[in-house]
Amino acid sequence: MDKLDRSVVGRKSLPAKNVIERGAIRRFAEAIGDPHPLWVDEDYARSTRFGGIVAPPTFAVSLQVGSNVREGLPIDLTKILHGEMEFEYFRPLRAGETLFCQAEIVDFYTKEGKSGQMSFLVTETRGVDANGELVYKSRSTTLIRS
């Protein structure tokens, strides 16, 4: 493939197994400057409706997918910009559970801007639990300058 086009839509990464570790949740909370006891205090978290430590809402960004869905695509990394990211949760991510995460390119389009053509690559990542139930979806848009 010489030029990126809509033929990339539907391309998927391999799924990857992620164990949601309490220590990883703590380090993530520290990194984002959010010391909420729900993320870091087991006694407090156990006394809530969640029954234990859960991950901060943006923690899913730290989870791995089995391969880079953009690998091998003709993208000049010096011309990309992270455009936006959104998360949809169907329940909290719980310390100790295992999630299987897989990314898919769900859209690709171009627009004319002030400085020329710009492309938009939209990737959706899904995380399912050991029972195959959907726990979260995230959607990320990458801008690519021509």
URTA-V649031 format. One record per backbone hydrogen bond with DSSP energy under -1.0 kcal/mol. NH is the residue of the N-H (numbers start at 1). CO is the residue of the C=O. E is the energy in kcal/mol with one decimal. If there is no record, write none. Layout:
nh co e
NH CO E
NH CO E
This chain:
nh co e
8 5 -1.7
9 6 -1.8
10 105 -3.4
11 8 -2.2
13 103 -2.8
16 101 -2.1
18 99 -3.1
20 97 -3.1
21 19 -1.2
25 21 -2.1
26 22 -2.4
27 23 -2.6
28 24 -2.4
29 25 -2.7
30 26 -2.5
31 27 -2.4
32 28 -2.1
34 29 -2.8
39 36 -1.9
40 36 -1.0
41 37 -2.6
45 41 -3.1
46 42 -2.6
47 43 -1.2
48 45 -1.3
51 48 -1.2
54 38 -1.7
55 93 -2.4
59 56 -2.0
61 58 -1.8
62 59 -2.5
63 60 -1.6
66 14 -2.3
71 68 -2.0
73 70 -2.2
75 73 -2.4
79 76 -2.6
81 143 -2.2
83 141 -2.9
84 141 -1.2
86 139 -2.3
88 137 -2.9
90 135 -3.2
95 53 -2.2
96 20 -4.2
97 94 -1.8
99 18 -3.1
100 128 -2.9
101 16 -2.5
102 126 -1.9
104 124 -2.4
105 11 -2.6
106 122 -2.5
107 122 -1.4
109 120 -1.7
111 118 -2.7
113 116 -2.6
116 113 -1.3
118 111 -3.0
119 144 -2.8
120 109 -3.0
121 142 -2.7
122 107 -2.7
123 140 -2.9
124 104 -3.1
125 138 -2.7
126 102 -2.5
127 136 -2.5
128 100 -2.4
129 133 -2.3
132 129 -2.3
135 127 -3.2
136 127 -1.4
137 88 -2.4
138 125 -2.6
139 86 -2.4
140 123 -3.0
141 84 -2.5
142 121 -2.7
143 81 -3.3
144 119 -2.8
145 79 -2.9
146 117 -1.7
